[in-house]
Amino acid sequence: MSVDCTLSNTGAKNRFAKIAALALLSSAVALTTGCATKRATSEVVVAPLGIPGGQMGYTGAVVVDNSNAIIGAADNLQAVVYFAFDSSEITSQSAGILNQHASLLSSNPNASVLIAGNTDERGSREYNMALGERRAQSASNYLAAQGVSTSNIRVISYGEERPAAADTSEDAYAQNRRAELSY
């Protein structure tokens, strides 16, 4: 009987040693190789916190470079579309404004536009950044449906970081729920 116990203990120790060696080897492989695939990056740019004065000093944003003729033509268009509370749906009024931009961009295939999504201050920062992105993307999708090349459209979300109106009234909130188009 004692022979059987000794053989049993030796077999268990060998199995444990093999399992421990495999675990150590697996850990070493995982630590040295990293992730096998990388996620594709999005074209959406998120504004950082702490921009003094709201609009100065940040140089990492997507910038569009257009001729003076395009910029002059765009200056004659309304550049802001508004959204309902907690919504990224294009209203009929917004569609009219976006149609004018689509016409300008379609007739000038080298022109680019930057669409900045904004929100009011209600909600968490993370939620508002995502909502601002959805608003900018919604305007981008509308322009693309009108025939504008998606390679000429850039989107960015500022969330609640760049309010148009600083008040906490319903009117101020409505002014902050917007997407701004710039050339």
Stockholm file with secondary structure:
# STOCKHOLM 1.0

chainA/1-183         MSVDCTLSNTGAKNRFAKIAALALLSSAVALTTGCATKRATSEVVVAPLGIPGGQMGYTGAVVVDNSNAIIGAADNLQAVVYFAFDSSEITSQSAGILNQHASLLSSNPNASVLIAGNTDERGSREYNMALGERRAQSASNYLAAQGVSTSNIRVISYGEERPAAADTSEDAYAQNRRAELSY
#=GR chainA/1-183 SS CHHHHHHHHHHHHHHHHHHHHHHHHHHHHHHHHCCSCCCCCCSCEECCSCCTTTTSSCCCSCCCCCCHHHHHHHHTSCCEEECCTTCCCCCHHHHHHHHHHHHHHHHCTTCCEEEEEECCSCSCHHHHHHHHHHHHHHHHHHHHHTTCCGGGEEEEEEETSSCSCCCCSHHHHHHHSEEEEEC
#=GC SS_cons         CHHHHHHHHHHHHHHHHHHHHHHHHHHHHHHHHCCSCCCCCCSCEECCSCCTTTTSSCCCSCCCCCCHHHHHHHHTSCCEEECCTTCCCCCHHHHHHHHHHHHHHHHCTTCCEEEEEECCSCSCHHHHHHHHHHHHHHHHHHHHHTTCCGGGEEEEEEETSSCSCCCCSHHHHHHHSEEEEEC
//
